[in-house]
Amino acid sequence: MSGGAASESFEHALRAALTPVDPPRELAARLEGTLQELSDLAAEELETWELGAMRDPRNWVRPVAAATVGAGAGAALVVLRVRSAHRRRRSRDPLQLAQRTLKAAAEEARRLRR
């Protein structure tokens, strides 16, 4: 086998191996469901805490953890939903894309707050 043929074969194998693969649709739905559940559980945990119990710093761990998990899951949900919406509507204008992204992110954040 000559050096050129081996190089072409290697390049072909590398291209085939690095071809982007979209995850299955069910994975996105499961991920969204899990993130929503984490966000809801964190909100419930924060609702059960009383301000009087916060005087002792040893009681801060659970609410801080719940707030962190809730914020992370909420942010991930916003990103996931905005990205999903962008895949359906492609735009070539970067300014229009940025405006739509910010608007969609704000709408999703409002939805999650409710």
C-alpha positions as CSV (number, residue, x, y, z in Angstrom):
1,M,0.0,0.0,0.0
2,S,1.5,3.4,-1.0
3,G,1.8,6.3,1.4
4,G,-0.9,8.3,-0.5
5,A,-3.4,5.5,-0.3
6,A,-2.8,4.9,3.4
7,S,-3.1,8.6,4.1
8,E,-6.4,8.8,2.1
9,S,-7.7,5.7,3.9
10,F,-6.8,7.1,7.3
11,E,-8.5,10.5,6.4
12,H,-11.6,8.6,5.3
13,A,-11.7,6.6,8.5
14,L,-11.1,9.7,10.6
15,R,-13.9,11.6,8.8
16,A,-16.3,8.7,9.3
17,A,-15.4,8.5,13.0
18,L,-15.9,12.2,13.6
19,T,-19.2,12.7,11.8
20,P,-21.6,14.5,14.1
21,V,-24.4,12.3,15.5
22,D,-27.6,13.8,16.9
23,P,-28.8,12.2,20.1
24,P,-32.1,10.3,20.1
25,R,-35.2,12.5,20.6
26,E,-36.1,10.5,23.7
27,L,-32.8,11.5,25.4
28,A,-33.7,15.1,25.1
29,A,-37.2,14.5,26.5
30,R,-35.8,12.5,29.4
31,L,-33.1,15.1,30.1
32,E,-35.8,17.9,30.1
33,G,-38.0,15.8,32.4
34,T,-35.2,15.2,34.9
35,L,-34.1,18.8,34.9
36,Q,-37.7,19.9,35.5
37,E,-38.1,17.4,38.3
38,L,-34.8,18.7,39.9
39,S,-36.0,22.3,39.7
40,D,-39.4,21.4,41.2
41,L,-37.8,19.4,44.1
42,A,-35.4,22.3,44.8
43,A,-38.3,24.8,44.9
44,E,-40.3,22.5,47.3
45,E,-37.3,22.1,49.5
46,L,-36.8,25.9,49.7
47,E,-40.5,26.4,50.4
48,T,-40.4,24.2,53.5
49,W,-37.6,26.2,55.2
50,E,-38.5,28.7,57.8
51,L,-36.6,31.9,58.3
52,G,-36.2,31.3,62.0
53,A,-34.2,28.2,61.4
54,M,-31.7,30.2,59.3
55,R,-30.2,31.8,62.5
56,D,-28.0,28.8,63.0
57,P,-25.4,28.5,60.1
58,R,-25.5,24.8,60.4
59,N,-29.0,24.9,58.9
60,W,-27.8,26.7,55.8
61,V,-26.5,23.7,53.9
62,R,-29.8,22.3,52.7
63,P,-31.3,25.6,51.4
64,V,-28.0,26.6,49.8
65,A,-27.8,23.2,48.1
66,A,-31.4,23.4,47.0
67,A,-30.9,26.9,45.6
68,T,-27.8,25.8,43.7
69,V,-29.4,22.7,42.3
70,G,-32.6,24.6,41.4
71,A,-30.6,27.4,39.7
72,G,-28.4,25.0,37.8
73,A,-31.4,22.9,36.6
74,G,-33.4,25.9,35.7
75,A,-30.5,27.4,33.7
76,A,-29.9,24.1,31.9
77,L,-33.7,23.9,31.1
78,V,-33.6,27.4,29.6
79,V,-30.6,26.5,27.5
80,L,-32.1,23.2,26.4
81,R,-35.4,24.7,25.4
82,V,-34.0,27.7,23.6
83,R,-31.6,25.5,21.7
84,S,-34.4,23.2,20.7
85,A,-36.4,26.2,19.4
86,H,-33.5,27.5,17.4
87,R,-33.0,24.1,15.7
88,R,-36.5,24.5,14.3
89,R,-36.1,28.1,13.1
90,R,-32.7,28.8,11.5
91,S,-31.5,32.3,10.9
92,R,-28.6,33.7,8.9
93,D,-28.7,37.1,10.5
94,P,-26.6,37.1,13.7
95,L,-28.3,40.2,15.2
96,Q,-31.8,38.6,14.7
97,L,-30.5,35.3,16.1
98,A,-29.2,37.1,19.2
99,Q,-32.4,39.0,19.7
100,R,-34.5,35.8,19.4
101,T,-32.2,34.0,21.7
102,L,-32.5,36.6,24.5
103,K,-36.2,36.9,24.1
104,A,-36.7,33.1,24.2
105,A,-34.4,32.8,27.2
106,A,-36.4,35.4,29.1
107,E,-39.7,33.7,28.2
108,E,-38.4,30.3,29.4
109,A,-37.0,31.8,32.6
110,R,-40.5,33.4,33.3
111,R,-42.1,30.1,32.7
112,L,-39.8,28.3,35.1
113,R,-40.4,30.9,37.8
114,R,-44.1,30.1,37.8
